[in-house]
Amino acid sequence: MRTWQELNEMQNLYRKDVALRLDETDFDLKWEILVCGGTGCLSSKSRDFMDAFNAELAKHGLADEARVIGTGCFGLCAQGPIVIVYPGGTFYHQVQPKDAKKIVEKHLLAGEPVEKLLYHDHETKEVINKLLDTPFYHKQERVALRNCGRIDPEKIEEYIAFNGYQALAKVLHEYTSEDVLTILKNSGLRGRGGAGFPTYMKWTFAKNSPGNQKYVVCNADEGDPGAFMDRSVLEGDPHAVIEAMAIAGYTIGANQGYVYVRAEYPTAVKRLQIAINQAREAGLLGEHIFGTDFSFQLDIRLGSGAFVCGEETALLESIEGHRGEPRPRPPFPAVKGLFGKPTIVNNVETLANIAQIIVKGP
């Protein structure tokens, strides 16, 4: 995929595979069954449900008419495993492998929802058919989590179908690094790891720092007890982080990035590595991306459970192979960071917003 035109051609082609989710009419399948594949639902046997559902489809001769898709986390983890059936987007919750038979026979073959598995609002007792109509979601606009629960995170084709890598192509062909910084400044995006430092300012410092080598680092350590927002993004939409890191590399003049992620997140690590491999194979990482002079490589580094490595300078020490201990500041990483070179360190959620800001505007 060496040109922006080729990306657009691939997007149009891949959109046919997700047409049911887009409420479009040009599709080849009768049904798509999206099953939560986040860590929470996996622990509640969602993978067993997928196996049971595929067995039921084969039993009824429907294997060529329906597709079962493992996604990232939908949210509402307490209601998992969550299953959504398209067309229509019917939302089933707390589904177990034994329920596969009911959904196939009643919903797919008889055209009637399985009411027992539908969501009932605990206050109004109203039956809610769609996930985004639940009280938890109906006032939300999902941005960082926009693709979680919508796509198969292990297929780059689905990310591209939902406008993936359009922001990177736009930046490389239409924007200077100063243009990107202005867009980020106007967006008001601040660090989502907790410090709230203006993102454009951090990138500006790194861009203006002299050096023949610079780095982009994603902080996915997330060592806070009970925190899992970064895990949810990496499990459900890893390409969003990859695309944003490439945009950051172009903006500050870096050709190498690292994602520092907890080893205790095996599903996130696995899907992130798959996504990196797919992006390389598609020419979206590596040399001369989209036929330009910009090149960017990306690698994973695993944390080993040290809470302190969530602090950015301790994280950089760990990537370098040293004991994870905070460095005195100044100098800040944007001036002297990884291996003594200018480096930006951004949280997963910060990066997950970047592409949408570029595509939709600040």
C-alpha positions in Angstrom: 0.0 0.0 0.0 2.3 2.7 -1.3 0.0 5.5 -2.2 -3.0 7.3 -0.6 -5.1 6.4 -3.7 -4.3 2.7 -3.0 -5.4 3.1 0.6 -8.7 4.6 -0.6 -9.2 1.8 -3.0 -8.6 -0.7 -0.2 -10.9 1.1 2.1 -13.8 0.9 -0.5 -13.1 -2.8 -1.0 -12.9 -3.6 2.7 -16.1 -1.6 3.5 -18.1 -4.3 1.8 -16.9 -6.7 4.4 -18.3 -4.6 7.3 -21.3 -3.3 5.4 -23.8 -4.7 7.9 -22.1 -2.8 10.7 -22.3 0.4 8.6 -26.0 -0.1 7.8 -25.1 -0.2 4.1 -27.0 -2.4 1.6 -24.1 -3.8 -0.5 -23.1 -6.9 1.5 -22.5 -10.6 0.9 -23.5 -12.0 4.3 -26.9 -12.2 6.0 -25.6 -11.8 9.6 -22.5 -10.7 11.5 -22.2 -11.8 15.1 -19.8 -9.6 17.1 -18.6 -11.2 20.3 -16.6 -9.3 23.0 -13.0 -10.5 23.1 -11.7 -8.2 25.8 -10.0 -9.7 28.8 -13.1 -9.5 31.0 -15.3 -11.4 28.5 -12.6 -13.9 27.6 -12.5 -14.8 31.3 -16.2 -15.4 31.1 -16.0 -17.9 28.3 -16.7 -15.6 25.3 -14.3 -17.7 23.2 -16.2 -20.8 24.1 -19.4 -19.0 22.9 -17.8 -18.3 19.6 -16.8 -21.9 19.1 -20.4 -23.0 20.1 -21.9 -20.5 17.7 -19.7 -21.5 14.8 -20.7 -25.2 15.5 -24.4 -24.2 15.4 -24.0 -22.3 12.2 -22.4 -25.4 10.6 -25.1 -27.6 12.0 -27.8 -25.5 10.3 -25.8 -25.0 7.1 -25.3 -21.3 7.7 -21.6 -21.2 7.8 -21.4 -19.3 4.5 -24.2 -16.9 5.4 -23.0 -15.6 8.8 -19.7 -14.6 10.3 -18.7 -14.6 14.0 -16.2 -11.9 14.8 -14.2 -11.4 18.0 -13.8 -7.8 18.9 -12.3 -5.7 21.7 -14.2 -4.6 24.8 -17.6 -3.1 24.3 -17.7 -1.6 27.8 -20.3 -2.6 30.4 -18.0 -5.4 31.6 -20.3 -6.4 34.4 -22.8 -7.5 31.7 -20.4 -9.6 29.7 -20.0 -11.6 27.7 -21.6 -9.3 25.3 -22.9 -10.3 21.8 -24.3 -8.0 19.1 -26.1 -9.4 16.1 -26.2 -7.5 12.8 -28.2 -6.3 10.9 -30.0 -4.3 13.5 -27.4 -4.4 16.2 -29.4 -6.4 18.7 -27.5 -6.5 22.0 -27.4 -9.6 24.1 -25.7 -9.7 27.5 -24.3 -12.3 29.9 -24.3 -14.8 27.1 -23.0 -18.3 27.7 -22.0 -21.0 25.2 -25.3 -22.8 25.7 -27.1 -19.7 24.4 -25.6 -20.1 20.9 -28.3 -22.6 20.0 -31.1 -20.2 21.1 -29.7 -17.2 19.1 -29.2 -19.2 15.9 -32.6 -21.0 16.0 -34.7 -18.1 17.2 -33.0 -14.9 16.1 -31.3 -16.0 12.9 -33.8 -18.6 11.6 -37.1 -17.4 13.1 -36.3 -13.6 13.0 -37.2 -13.1 16.7 -34.9 -11.8 19.4 -34.1 -14.0 22.4 -35.8 -11.8 25.0 -34.3 -13.5 28.0 -30.8 -12.3 26.8 -31.8 -8.7 26.1 -30.8 -6.0 28.5 -33.5 -4.8 31.0 -32.9 -1.4 32.6 -32.8 -2.0 36.3 -34.7 1.2 37.0 -37.4 1.5 34.3 -37.5 -2.3 33.6 -37.5 -1.2 29.9 -36.1 -3.8 27.4 -33.2 -2.2 25.5 -32.3 -3.7 22.1 -29.2 -1.7 21.3 -26.0 -1.3 23.3 -25.7 2.5 22.7 -29.3 3.0 23.8 -28.5 1.9 27.3 -28.4 4.6 30.0 -24.6 4.0 30.3 -24.0 5.0 26.7 -26.7 7.1 25.3 -25.1 10.4 26.4 -21.6 9.4 25.4 -19.6 10.1 22.2 -16.9 7.5 21.9 -13.7 8.9 20.5 -10.6 7.1 21.9 -12.7 3.9 22.1 -14.6 4.5 18.8 -13.6 1.1 17.3 -13.6 -1.0 20.4 -16.4 -3.5 19.9 -16.9 -2.5 16.3 -13.9 -4.2 14.6 -11.8 -7.3 14.7 -8.6 -5.9 16.2 -6.5 -8.6 14.6 -7.5 -7.6 11.0 -6.0 -4.4 9.6 -8.6 -4.6 6.8 -11.4 -3.7 9.3 -9.4 -0.8 10.8 -8.9 0.6 7.2 -12.6 0.1 6.4 -13.4 2.4 9.4 -11.2 5.2 8.0 -8.0 3.8 9.4 -4.7 5.3 8.3 -6.5 8.2 6.6 -5.1 10.6 9.2 -1.5 9.4 8.5 -2.0 9.7 4.7 -3.5 13.2 5.2 -0.6 14.4 7.4 2.1 13.1 5.0 0.5 14.6 1.9 -1.1 17.8 3.1 0.4 19.0 6.3 3.8 20.2 7.5 4.9 19.4 11.1 3.9 22.9 12.0 0.4 22.3 10.7 0.0 19.2 12.9 1.2 21.1 15.9 -1.3 23.9 15.2 -4.2 21.4 14.9 -3.2 19.8 18.2 -3.0 23.1 19.9 -6.4 24.1 18.6 -7.9 20.8 19.7 -6.9 21.4 23.3 -5.7 17.8 23.7 -3.9 17.2 27.0 -2.1 14.2 28.3 -4.6 11.6 29.3 -2.2 9.7 31.6 -3.1 12.1 34.4 -0.6 15.0 34.2 -2.7 16.9 31.7 0.3 18.5 29.9 -0.7 20.0 26.5 0.2 17.5 23.9 1.2 20.0 21.2 3.6 21.7 23.6 5.4 18.4 24.4 5.7 17.6 20.7 6.9 21.1 20.0 9.7 20.8 22.5 10.9 17.6 21.0 10.6 18.9 17.4 12.7 21.9 18.3 15.3 20.0 20.2 18.5 19.4 18.1 19.4 15.8 17.4 20.0 13.4 14.5 17.9 10.8 16.2 14.6 11.2 18.1 12.1 8.8 19.5 8.3 8.4 20.1 7.3 6.3 23.1 3.9 5.1 24.1 3.4 4.6 27.8 1.1 1.6 28.1 2.4 0.5 31.5 -0.8 1.3 33.4 0.3 0.0 36.8 -2.5 1.7 38.8 -4.7 -1.0 40.6 -7.9 -1.5 38.8 -7.0 0.7 35.8 -7.7 -0.8 32.3 -8.5 2.0 29.9 -5.1 1.5 28.1 -5.6 -2.2 28.0 -9.0 -1.8 26.4 -7.6 0.4 23.6 -4.7 -1.9 22.8 -6.9 -5.0 22.9 -9.7 -3.5 20.8 -8.1 -1.0 18.4 -4.2 -1.3 18.4 -3.9 0.3 15.0 -5.2 3.6 16.4 -2.1 3.8 18.6 0.3 2.7 15.8 -1.1 5.4 13.4 -0.9 8.1 16.0 2.7 7.2 16.8 3.7 7.4 13.2 2.0 10.9 13.0 4.0 11.9 16.1 7.2 10.6 14.4 6.6 12.7 11.3 5.8 15.8 13.4 8.9 15.7 15.6 11.3 14.1 13.1 11.6 10.6 14.7 12.0 7.4 12.8 11.7 4.9 15.7 8.9 4.3 18.2 8.5 2.0 21.2 5.4 0.8 23.0 6.1 0.0 26.6 3.4 -2.3 27.7 2.8 -4.4 30.8 3.7 -8.1 30.4 0.6 -8.8 32.5 -1.5 -7.8 29.5 -0.9 -10.9 27.2 -4.0 -10.3 25.0 -3.0 -6.6 24.4 0.6 -7.6 23.7 -0.5 -10.3 21.3 -2.9 -8.1 19.3 -0.5 -5.1 19.3 2.2 -7.3 17.8 -0.2 -8.7 15.2 -1.1 -5.1 14.3 2.5 -4.0 14.0 3.3 -7.0 11.7 0.2 -6.2 9.5 1.1 -2.5 9.3 4.6 -3.4 8.2 3.4 -5.9 5.6 1.0 -3.2 4.3 3.7 -0.6 4.0 2.2 1.5 6.7 5.3 1.1 8.9 8.8 0.9 7.5 10.5 2.8 4.7 9.0 5.5 2.6 5.5 5.3 3.9 2.9 6.2 1.3 5.7 6.9 -1.2 7.1 9.8 0.8 10.5 10.4 2.4 9.1 9.5 5.8 10.1 6.2 7.4 9.1 4.9 10.8 9.7 1.7 12.7 7.8 0.5 15.8 8.7 -2.1 18.4 7.3 -3.4 21.7 9.1 -3.4 25.0 7.6 -5.4 27.9 7.4 -4.0 31.5 8.1 -6.5 34.3 5.6 -5.4 36.9 7.5 -2.4 38.4 4.8 0.2 39.3 7.4 3.0 39.2 7.9 2.4 35.4 4.6 4.2 34.8 6.6 7.3 35.5 8.1 8.4 32.1 11.7 8.7 33.0 11.8 5.4 34.9 10.1 3.9 31.8 12.9 5.2 29.6 15.5 3.7 31.9 13.7 0.4 31.6 13.6 0.5 27.8 17.4 1.1 27.9 17.8 -2.1 29.9 18.5 -0.4 33.3 16.7 -0.6 36.6 13.5 1.4 36.4 14.3 4.5 38.5 13.1 8.1 37.9 15.7 10.5 36.5 16.0 14.1 37.9 14.3 16.7 35.7 15.3 18.9 34.0 16.4 17.9 31.4 13.0 16.6 30.4 12.6 13.7 27.9 11.6 16.1 25.1 15.1 17.5 25.3 17.1 14.5 26.6 15.1 11.3 26.7 15.7 7.7 25.4 19.4 7.0 24.9 20.0 10.7 25.6 18.0 11.8 22.5 14.8 14.0 22.3 11.8 11.8 23.1 8.1 12.3 23.5 6.3 9.9 25.9 2.5 9.8 25.5 -0.2 7.8 27.1 -2.3 5.2 25.1 -5.5 7.3 25.5 -3.8 10.5 24.4 -2.5 8.8 21.2 -5.9 7.2 20.6 -7.4 10.6 20.0 -4.8 11.9 17.5 -6.2 10.3 14.3 -9.7 11.5 14.9 -8.5 15.1 15.5 -6.6 15.0 12.2 -9.5 13.5 10.2 -12.4 15.5 11.8 -10.5 18.7 12.7 -9.7 20.2 16.1 
